[in-house]
Amino acid sequence: MTLVFGLLLLSGLCAVLALLLEAANTVFADYGPCRITINEGAKEFTVKGGGRLLSTLMDQGVFIPSACGGRGSCGLCKVTVLEGGGPILPTETPYMNDEELRRGTRLSCQVRLRGDVRLEIPEAFFLIKEFRTQVVGLKPLTPFIKEVHLKLIEPQEIVFKPGQFIQFQVPEYEGSSEPVYRAYSIASPASLNTEIKLVVTRVERGIATTYIHDILKVGEGVIINGPYGDFYLRRSDRPMVMIGTGSGLAPLMSILYQMAEEPIDRPCTLYFGVRSQQDLFYQDEIHGLMRALPRFRYVPVLSEPSLENHWDGETGLVTDAVARDVTDGSQLEAYLCGNPLMINAAVKLLTAKGVTEDRIFFDKFG
């Protein structure tokens, strides 16, 4: 117990020191104006030094994907720093391969502007926009998951690929001293381009989910930006396996709506893993999709079914059900969305069943 207490005390002191250093750097350091040059002059601007590259670019209307809101835990906000930026940090290297390190790839949320920088970013990032929206619906889907329905105000339309995500701005409130961004996949059809629906799972003490579940009200304004991501339906005739857990169902629903509307007639099985019956949602919508897509099959999987409800469907982990069903995956294409542990287990299972890695597409969140 003494050792544990000592480690906790040391960790707490380190955290306090890190916060003090960050505050001191923000308040006292004066790096003067810094010039940012993007893609050999495609965009150039001068900004006040000292800020993080990710948030500084966002202030200038250049949006870089970030699922964690700039906390350095998702590894998505990669840019190539050709000049400036300082040495790469230990917080960045776990997200880089050897080729990225050689090219000068950095996590933009970890780069502090202390001088001029030259960057390279994908041209597609210039198409990402900021949108003003209004909340027109808040609906509990389960005891811990809420649907957020947003109407676009300016611009009035969004163009996205089913499966992609947006970043949701949580304003400053009593639970957060500054605005923060969090990523949420779009659950609605792309054809309804004047509105979007998001599915948000409550996270204990989560800055964003606490705000969305407890504070956000119908009629309020919300700032979002996007769309982001390369999780979308590939064009082929291969049979499909979809595996989702919890709010990871959201982008899979958007893809299924696309298949029903176009229409895309491919064999497709959706495995949806949750804890108990009360955690199942969008069941009416899924059964409607089954009527629209003759070769679509739905397999809900409960890890802890309640005895009183007499569940007679699949039980265990969602990957257990996939393992029982799939014998030969050599022709399959797979789409996965959920927590990292499920994704890692599903990828391992599918590759063992013969699905090649280039035909496994996933969206991980923690």
Secondary structure, 3 states (H helix, E strand, C coil): CHHHHHHHHHHHHHHHHHHHHHHHHHHHCCCCEEEEEECCCCEEEEEECCCEHHHHHHHCCCCCCCCCCCCCCCCCCEEEEEECCCCCCCCCHHHCCHHHHHHCEEECCCCECCCCEEEECCHHHHHCEEEEEEEEEEEECCCCEEEEEEEEEECCCCCCCCCCEEEEEECCECCECCCEEEEEEECCCCCCCCEEEEEEECCCCCHHHHHHHHHCCCCCEEEEEEEECCCCCCCCCCCEEEEEEHHHHHHHHHHHHHHHHCCCCCCEEEEEEECCHHHCCCHHHHHHHHHHCCCEEEEEEECCCCHHHCCCCEECCHHHHHHHHCCCCCCCEEEEEECHHHHHHHHHHHHHCCCCHHHEEEEECC
